Every structure is written in C-alpha cells, then in structure tokens.
Amino acid sequence: MVLNATVRLYRPADVFGRLICWRLESDYSHATIELGGTIYSATYPRIVGVGPTDPDFGMPPRTGHAFTIRLSDSEAAKALAYCKSMLGTSYDVLAMAAWAFRIQSLQRPGHAYCFEYVYDALAAAGVFATSKRLVTGEQLLNDLYQAGRIENMALRRADNLRIRRHLIRQPAPINVSAP
C-alpha cells in the first residue's frame, strides 16, 4: 500500500518571512510536513503538531505550494515516528546565525529549523540516503523531484523558472547522516 505525505512550502506572510527569503535567496520562508492528518512544523519557539485546519499552517490563509509525496506504509511509519519524537523540541534559533554566516557548527544537534525538520523526516523514512543542513525549500523540492516521489509537480512556468534560478544561486546544503 502507498500512503502520502504533504510537504508544504510557504511564501512569507510578514516582514520576518521576507527577511528569511532574502537571506536564503528563496521564494519560501517556511516548510511543514503533514502525516496522518497532523501538520508537523519546526516553528519558533518549538516543534509542534497541529490539525490541518490550523490557520497558521493552512493554505489558505497562507500562500505557497503543497506537494503530495508518495510513501510506503513502512516509510510513512518511520517519518511519523521521527516527527512525533521531535514534538516539543526547541526551534534551532542558532540555525539563523548559521545561515547568516554559513557556519554549520553553530547549529545545535537534536534541534532543527523548518526545512531541516522536513528533510530529516523524509531521510528517517528512507526517502533520502542522508539528510541536509542549511537546506532551502527549493533544494528540498528538487531532491524530492529527483527521487521521483512527488505526485503533483504541476507548477506554473514562472514558478518553475524561479525555482531553477534560485537553485543555481543558492549555496549547496551540507550532507549529514539521516536521523
């Protein structure tokens, strides 16, 4: 049996989100993963799990793109176990400094920011052989596309071109062991 996860990449909703996009050279300021009817999100001050109608994570009211990701039962169970294991963990505030200066050692082990959290969940499931640090939404999306896991990659031509332009300019993420 094949189950699905939903990865959401959000456009900025405020000045702080636009600042994140500027620094990441990205159109996306946040990412979440939905498994089993719960949206899991690394959001300041801690990692949370909320219902799909939560206004802070719903589309709408937020804007962005939602992608359906194919997972087997086993992969979905592993991703879900990882997401649940991280609930309540504090958001990696030092990751902001790591991004600003491209210094991975500033990040705290066992903590994550949004894109890393989603990437870690999928790596824990076995979708990716490794996880990544200092990763962007476009890099996550590109890796999911390369892995052949996206069910609905229908983006407007302008969005595809923007993603490609960002991928070329963004610094490469750092590979780390899968959780």
PAMI-855110 format. One record per residue (C-alpha): residue number from 1; residue in three letters; x negated, y, z negated. Coordinates in Angstrom, 1 decimal. Each point is the difference from the previous one (the first is absolute). Layout:
    nr   rest       px       py       pz
   NUM    Ala        X        Y        Z
...
//
This chain:
    nr   rest       px       py       pz
     1    Met      0.0      0.0      0.0
     2    Val     -1.2      3.5      0.8
     3    Leu      0.7      2.9     -2.4
     4    Asn     -0.5      3.6      0.5
     5    Ala     -1.6      2.9     -1.8
     6    Thr      0.6      3.6      0.8
     7    Val     -3.0      2.3      0.0
     8    Arg      1.0      3.7     -0.1
     9    Leu     -2.4      2.8      1.1
    10    Tyr      1.3      3.3     -1.3
    11    Arg     -0.5      3.5      1.4
    12    Pro     -0.8      2.7     -2.5
    13    Ala      3.0      1.5     -2.0
    14    Asp     -1.9      2.8     -1.7
    15    Val     -3.2      2.1     -0.1
    16    Phe     -1.9     -2.7     -1.8
    17    Gly      1.0     -2.6      2.6
    18    Arg     -1.2      2.4      2.8
    19    Leu     -3.3      0.3     -1.9
    20    Ile     -0.4     -3.7     -0.1
    21    Cys      0.7     -0.2      3.8
    22    Trp     -2.5      2.6      0.7
    23    Arg     -2.8     -1.7     -2.0
    24    Leu      0.9     -3.5      1.4
    25    Glu      0.3      1.4      3.5
    26    Ser      3.3     -1.8      0.1
    27    Asp      3.7      0.5      0.7
    28    Tyr      0.8     -2.1     -3.1
    29    Ser     -0.3      1.0     -3.6
    30    His      1.4     -3.1     -1.7
    31    Ala      0.8     -3.7      0.6
    32    Thr      2.1     -2.6     -1.7
    33    Ile      0.9     -3.6      0.4
    34    Glu      3.4     -1.6     -0.4
    35    Leu      0.3     -3.6     -1.0
    36    Gly      3.1     -1.8     -1.3
    37    Gly      2.1      3.1     -0.1
    38    Thr     -2.5      2.0     -2.1
    39    Ile     -2.2      2.8      1.3
    40    Tyr     -3.5     -0.1     -1.6
    41    Ser     -1.9      3.2     -0.1
    42    Ala     -3.3      1.3     -1.4
    43    Thr      1.2      3.4     -1.0
    44    Tyr     -1.4      2.4     -2.6
    45    Pro     -0.1     -0.7     -2.9
    46    Arg      0.5     -3.8      0.4
    47    Ile      1.0     -2.8      2.3
    48    Val      3.8     -0.5      0.1
    49    Gly      2.6     -2.3      1.4
    50    Val      3.3      1.7      1.0
    51    Gly      3.2     -0.9      1.8
    52    Pro      0.3      0.7      3.7
    53    Thr      2.4      2.9     -0.5
    54    Asp     -2.3      1.9     -2.3
    55    Pro     -0.1      3.5      1.5
    56    Asp     -3.7      0.5     -0.6
    57    Phe     -0.8     -3.0      2.3
    58    Gly      3.0     -0.2      2.4
    59    Met      0.0      0.9      3.6
    60    Pro      1.9      2.2      0.1
    61    Pro     -0.3      2.3     -2.0
    62    Arg     -3.8     -0.4      0.7
    63    Thr     -1.3     -0.2      3.5
    64    Gly     -2.5     -2.3      1.6
    65    His     -0.1     -3.4      1.5
    66    Ala      1.1     -3.4     -1.4
    67    Phe     -1.6     -3.2      1.5
    68    Thr      1.3     -3.5     -0.5
    69    Ile     -2.9     -2.4     -0.7
    70    Arg      0.4     -3.8      0.5
    71    Leu     -1.0     -2.1     -3.0
    72    Ser      0.4     -3.7     -0.7
    73    Asp      1.6     -1.1     -3.3
    74    Ser     -3.5     -0.6     -1.4
    75    Glu     -1.4      3.3      1.1
    76    Ala      3.1      1.9     -1.3
    77    Ala     -0.3     -1.7     -3.4
    78    Lys     -3.7      0.9     -0.2
    79    Ala      0.6      3.7      1.0
    80    Leu      2.9      0.2     -2.5
    81    Ala     -2.1     -1.5     -2.8
    82    Tyr     -2.7      2.5      0.7
    83    Cys      2.4      3.0      0.1
    84    Lys      1.7     -1.1     -3.3
    85    Ser     -3.4     -0.6     -1.7
    86    Met     -0.9      3.7      0.7
    87    Leu      3.2      1.5     -1.3
    88    Gly     -0.7      2.7     -2.6
    89    Thr     -3.7      0.2      0.9
    90    Ser     -1.1      3.6      0.2
    91    Tyr     -0.5      1.7      3.3
    92    Asp     -3.6      0.4      1.1
    93    Val     -0.4      3.7     -0.5
    94    Leu     -3.7     -0.3      0.6
    95    Ala      0.7     -1.3      3.4
    96    Met      0.9      3.6      1.0
    97    Ala     -3.6      1.0     -0.9
    98    Ala     -1.3     -3.1      1.8
    99    Trp      1.9      1.2      3.1
   100    Ala     -1.2      3.5     -0.3
   101    Phe     -3.6     -1.0     -0.1
   102    Arg      0.2     -3.5      1.6
   103    Ile     -1.5     -1.6     -3.1
   104    Gln      1.6     -3.4     -0.6
   105    Ser     -1.7     -0.4     -3.4
   106    Leu      2.3      2.7     -1.4
   107    Gln      2.9     -2.4      0.3
   108    Arg      1.1     -2.0     -3.0
   109    Pro      0.0     -3.8      0.4
   110    Gly      3.5     -1.4     -0.6
   111    His      1.7      3.2      1.0
   112    Ala      1.2      1.2      3.4
   113    Tyr      1.5      2.8      1.9
   114    Cys      2.9     -0.6      2.4
   115    Phe     -1.7     -1.1      3.2
   116    Glu     -2.4     -2.3     -1.9
   117    Tyr      2.9     -1.5     -2.0
   118    Val      1.9     -1.0      3.1
   119    Tyr     -3.2     -1.3      1.7
   120    Asp     -0.9     -2.0     -3.2
   121    Ala      3.5     -1.5     -0.1
   122    Leu     -0.3     -1.2      3.6
   123    Ala     -3.6     -1.2     -0.6
   124    Ala      1.1     -1.9     -3.1
   125    Ala      2.7     -1.7      2.3
   126    Gly     -2.7     -1.0      2.5
   127    Val      1.1      2.3      2.8
   128    Phe     -3.5      1.6     -0.1
   129    Ala     -3.3     -1.9     -0.9
   130    Thr     -1.2      3.0     -2.0
   131    Ser      1.5      3.1     -1.5
   132    Lys     -1.1      3.6      0.6
   133    Arg     -0.8      3.1     -2.0
   134    Leu      0.2      3.6      1.2
   135    Val      2.6     -1.2      2.6
   136    Thr      2.6      2.1      1.7
   137    Gly      3.5     -0.7      1.2
   138    Glu     -1.1     -0.1      3.6
   139    Gln     -2.7     -2.5     -0.8
   140    Leu      2.4     -2.2     -1.9
   141    Leu      2.5      0.1      2.9
   142    Asn     -2.7     -0.7      2.6
   143    Asp     -1.2     -3.0     -2.0
   144    Leu      3.5     -1.4     -0.3
   145    Tyr      0.5      0.5      3.7
   146    Gln     -3.3     -1.8      0.7
   147    Ala      1.1     -2.9     -2.3
   148    Gly      3.2     -0.3      2.1
   149    Arg      2.2      0.4     -3.1
   150    Ile      2.2      3.0      1.0
   151    Glu      3.5     -0.9      1.2
   152    Asn      0.9      3.6      1.0
   153    Met     -2.8      2.0      1.4
   154    Ala      2.3      2.2      2.1
   155    Leu     -1.4      3.5     -0.5
   156    Arg      0.5      3.0      2.2
   157    Arg     -2.8      0.6      2.4
   158    Ala     -1.0      3.2     -1.9
   159    Asp     -0.3     -2.0     -3.2
   160    Asn     -2.2     -2.7      1.7
   161    Leu     -2.3      2.7      1.4
   162    Arg     -0.3      1.7     -3.4
   163    Ile     -0.8     -3.3     -1.7
   164    Arg     -2.7     -0.7      2.5
   165    Arg     -1.5      3.5     -0.3
   166    His     -0.1     -0.4     -3.8
   167    Leu     -1.6     -3.4      0.1
   168    Ile     -2.8      1.3      2.1
   169    Arg     -0.8      2.9     -2.4
   170    Gln      0.5     -1.7     -3.3
   171    Pro     -3.0     -1.3     -1.9
   172    Ala      0.0     -3.8     -0.1
   173    Pro      1.4     -1.6     -3.1
   174    Ile     -2.1     -2.2     -2.3
   175    Asn      0.6     -3.7     -0.1
   176    Val      0.3     -1.7     -3.4
   177    Ser      1.0     -3.4     -1.2
   178    Ala      3.7     -0.9      0.1
   179    Pro      1.6      0.1     -3.4
//
